[in-house]
Amino acid sequence: MYCKIHKSVSGSVLAVCDNELIGKTFESSGLHFHVSEAFYKGFEISPKKLAELLESHTNINIVGEKAVRVALQKGLITERNIVKIGNIPHVQIYKL
């Protein structure tokens, strides 16, 4: 999986995706979703390390079966929170 942290004055966004999705575009019901290398491809990360990072971020964007599975296993999301675009799972997490 790839992971990238985007920092700004208002906080940060943790972007995570499965490696094989980088650069691909998915479509479903008029929605187009591009897994941008600029947004998602930072550094490679293991499921264990991702589980740790998920705990320390409040704004998270996750794409792909493997990456979403880590969030499910951590109990941060449920199946109902997952949107599928072209059969690819995507979830956004905002902790208040």
Backbone as CSV, one residue per row, in Angstrom:
resi,resn,N_x,N_y,N_z,CA_x,CA_y,CA_z,C_x,C_y,C_z
1,MET,0.840,-1.176,0.000,0.000,0.000,0.000,0.884,1.238,0.000
2,TYR,0.336,2.313,-0.552,1.009,3.612,-0.513,0.273,4.521,0.458
3,CYS,1.039,5.423,1.052,0.490,6.345,2.038,1.171,7.700,1.855
4,LYS,0.383,8.748,1.958,0.949,10.099,1.869,0.206,10.984,2.862
5,ILE,0.957,11.817,3.553,0.372,12.739,4.529,0.462,14.148,3.955
6,HIS,-0.696,14.781,3.822,-0.774,16.151,3.316,-1.025,17.069,4.503
7,LYS,-0.099,17.988,4.737,-0.223,18.894,5.882,-0.601,20.289,5.420
8,SER,-1.433,20.947,6.226,-1.795,22.336,5.974,-1.966,23.030,7.318
9,VAL,-2.249,24.314,7.290,-2.427,25.047,8.541,-3.654,24.576,9.313
10,SER,-4.628,23.997,8.607,-5.851,23.550,9.281,-5.807,22.085,9.703
11,GLY,-4.697,21.390,9.463,-4.584,19.988,9.871,-3.878,19.170,8.809
12,SER,-4.202,17.884,8.779,-3.570,17.016,7.803,-4.561,15.995,7.259
13,VAL,-4.233,15.443,6.094,-5.024,14.401,5.469,-4.101,13.212,5.241
14,LEU,-4.525,12.047,5.696,-3.808,10.817,5.441,-4.452,10.164,4.226
15,ALA,-3.699,9.999,3.147,-4.197,9.385,1.920,-3.540,8.016,1.769
16,VAL,-4.370,6.975,1.561,-3.866,5.607,1.487,-4.528,4.891,0.320
17,CYS,-3.744,4.095,-0.418,-4.320,3.281,-1.489,-3.514,2.009,-1.703
18,ASP,-4.149,1.032,-2.299,-3.458,-0.180,-2.703,-2.496,0.168,-3.837
19,ASN,-1.312,-0.415,-3.822,-0.260,-0.091,-4.803,-0.741,-0.152,-6.244
20,GLU,-1.476,-1.208,-6.586,-1.842,-1.441,-7.985,-2.874,-0.452,-8.524
21,LEU,-3.416,0.414,-7.674,-4.447,1.365,-8.106,-3.878,2.712,-8.559
22,ILE,-2.612,2.971,-8.245,-1.999,4.260,-8.595,-2.151,4.533,-10.093
23,GLY,-2.660,5.716,-10.403,-2.780,6.159,-11.788,-4.030,5.685,-12.507
24,LYS,-4.825,4.859,-11.876,-6.025,4.333,-12.531,-7.236,5.216,-12.254
25,THR,-8.201,5.155,-13.165,-9.454,5.880,-13.018,-10.590,4.872,-13.015
26,PHE,-11.541,5.059,-12.101,-12.685,4.160,-11.966,-13.969,4.946,-12.159
27,GLU,-14.976,4.262,-12.656,-16.241,4.902,-12.984,-17.401,4.056,-12.485
28,SER,-18.452,4.735,-12.017,-19.657,4.049,-11.599,-20.778,5.066,-11.455
29,SER,-21.885,4.807,-12.100,-23.072,5.673,-12.002,-22.751,7.145,-12.223
30,GLY,-21.932,7.430,-13.202,-21.598,8.814,-13.507,-20.489,9.401,-12.660
31,LEU,-20.000,8.660,-11.665,-18.892,9.126,-10.837,-17.576,8.692,-11.467
32,HIS,-16.614,9.582,-11.467,-15.267,9.272,-11.948,-14.330,9.479,-10.780
33,PHE,-13.477,8.507,-10.529,-12.534,8.607,-9.418,-11.150,8.253,-9.931
34,HIS,-10.227,9.204,-9.858,-8.852,8.990,-10.305,-7.944,8.843,-9.086
35,VAL,-7.192,7.758,-9.032,-6.252,7.521,-7.938,-4.930,8.189,-8.336
36,SER,-4.852,9.442,-8.009,-3.740,10.298,-8.421,-2.443,9.952,-7.693
37,GLU,-1.392,9.816,-8.486,-0.072,9.567,-7.909,0.341,10.731,-7.005
38,ALA,0.021,11.944,-7.411,0.387,13.128,-6.627,-0.282,13.139,-5.250
39,PHE,-1.492,12.589,-5.165,-2.216,12.609,-3.894,-1.920,11.387,-3.023
40,TYR,-1.793,10.217,-3.624,-1.682,8.977,-2.853,-0.276,8.395,-2.716
41,LYS,0.589,8.617,-3.690,1.877,7.917,-3.676,2.933,8.701,-2.912
42,GLY,3.075,8.348,-1.651,4.102,8.941,-0.811,5.147,7.892,-0.491
43,PHE,4.833,7.003,0.446,5.753,5.940,0.833,4.968,4.642,0.990
44,GLU,5.661,3.523,0.829,5.004,2.229,1.012,4.843,1.971,2.502
45,ILE,3.750,1.291,2.835,3.433,1.073,4.239,2.858,-0.326,4.436
46,SER,3.179,-0.927,5.551,2.654,-2.253,5.893,1.286,-2.097,6.555
47,PRO,0.476,-3.147,6.562,-0.815,-3.066,7.258,-0.663,-2.699,8.731
48,LYS,0.368,-3.224,9.383,0.581,-2.929,10.805,0.870,-1.439,11.031
49,LYS,1.752,-0.880,10.215,2.088,0.543,10.350,0.892,1.423,9.982
50,LEU,0.124,0.997,8.973,-1.077,1.748,8.606,-2.053,1.782,9.762
51,ALA,-2.236,0.661,10.433,-3.146,0.604,11.579,-2.749,1.642,12.633
52,GLU,-1.452,1.820,12.843,-0.965,2.822,13.801,-1.262,4.239,13.304
53,LEU,-1.006,4.506,12.021,-1.240,5.844,11.474,-2.719,6.216,11.481
54,LEU,-3.586,5.242,11.258,-5.026,5.516,11.258,-5.483,6.068,12.607
55,GLU,-4.840,5.640,13.670,-5.194,6.113,15.014,-4.804,7.569,15.245
56,SER,-3.784,8.030,14.529,-3.252,9.362,14.813,-3.693,10.447,13.836
57,HIS,-4.622,10.123,12.935,-5.105,11.119,11.972,-6.619,11.274,12.070
58,THR,-7.081,12.475,11.824,-8.518,12.745,11.931,-9.199,12.878,10.575
59,ASN,-8.439,13.050,9.516,-8.985,13.166,8.171,-8.256,12.145,7.309
60,ILE,-8.997,11.110,6.862,-8.366,9.976,6.182,-9.133,9.640,4.912
61,ASN,-8.394,9.395,3.846,-8.969,9.018,2.553,-8.331,7.692,2.155
62,ILE,-9.146,6.637,1.976,-8.625,5.289,1.730,-9.273,4.697,0.488
63,VAL,-8.447,4.089,-0.382,-8.934,3.448,-1.601,-8.277,2.073,-1.749
64,GLY,-9.105,1.058,-2.016,-8.581,-0.276,-2.302,-8.957,-1.300,-1.254
65,GLU,-9.050,-2.548,-1.684,-9.456,-3.651,-0.815,-8.551,-3.798,0.411
66,LYS,-7.233,-3.840,0.192,-6.302,-4.076,1.305,-6.317,-2.926,2.301
67,ALA,-6.271,-1.714,1.792,-6.223,-0.542,2.666,-7.517,-0.394,3.464
68,VAL,-8.656,-0.577,2.801,-9.951,-0.457,3.481,-10.096,-1.559,4.535
69,ARG,-9.584,-2.750,4.243,-9.668,-3.862,5.196,-8.996,-3.515,6.524
70,VAL,-7.883,-2.774,6.481,-7.190,-2.373,7.709,-8.102,-1.488,8.556
71,ALA,-8.778,-0.533,7.936,-9.702,0.345,8.672,-10.873,-0.448,9.246
72,LEU,-11.362,-1.436,8.500,-12.441,-2.305,9.000,-11.966,-3.084,10.217
73,GLN,-10.796,-3.666,10.136,-10.253,-4.465,11.241,-10.008,-3.623,12.480
74,LYS,-9.670,-2.360,12.297,-9.459,-1.446,13.432,-10.771,-0.976,14.036
75,GLY,-11.891,-1.241,13.339,-13.193,-0.805,13.836,-13.470,0.669,13.588
76,LEU,-12.706,1.293,12.707,-12.909,2.711,12.414,-14.078,2.941,11.468
77,ILE,-14.423,1.909,10.697,-15.536,1.985,9.747,-16.306,0.670,9.784
78,THR,-17.482,0.685,9.158,-18.255,-0.534,8.953,-18.455,-0.693,7.448
79,GLU,-18.987,-1.814,7.043,-19.264,-2.055,5.625,-20.168,-0.961,5.045
80,ARG,-21.072,-0.446,5.865,-22.004,0.602,5.408,-21.311,1.906,5.042
81,ASN,-20.110,2.125,5.559,-19.368,3.356,5.279,-18.630,3.326,3.948
82,ILE,-18.545,2.161,3.343,-17.745,1.982,2.131,-18.573,2.268,0.886
83,VAL,-18.014,3.107,0.011,-18.613,3.396,-1.292,-17.776,2.646,-2.319
84,LYS,-18.438,1.963,-3.242,-17.699,1.268,-4.301,-17.866,2.040,-5.596
85,ILE,-16.744,2.350,-6.190,-16.723,3.035,-7.487,-16.008,2.092,-8.447
86,GLY,-16.745,1.560,-9.394,-16.169,0.567,-10.296,-15.676,-0.658,-9.550
87,ASN,-16.391,-1.079,-8.514,-16.048,-2.219,-7.661,-14.809,-2.024,-6.799
88,ILE,-14.290,-0.813,-6.731,-13.146,-0.496,-5.884,-13.665,0.216,-4.636
89,PRO,-13.367,-0.323,-3.431,-13.848,0.319,-2.211,-13.118,1.634,-1.918
90,HIS,-13.899,2.587,-1.456,-13.370,3.911,-1.099,-14.085,4.366,0.172
91,VAL,-13.335,4.955,1.066,-13.936,5.474,2.293,-13.194,6.739,2.718
92,GLN,-13.956,7.663,3.273,-13.371,8.861,3.872,-13.764,8.866,5.332
93,ILE,-12.801,9.138,6.182,-13.028,9.158,7.626,-12.718,10.551,8.145
94,TYR,-13.660,11.087,8.888,-13.473,12.378,9.560,-13.777,12.176,11.027
95,LYS,-12.793,12.363,11.880,-13.002,12.248,13.311,-13.141,13.648,13.875
96,LEU,-14.201,13.882,14.595,-14.435,15.208,15.188,-14.039,15.224,16.642
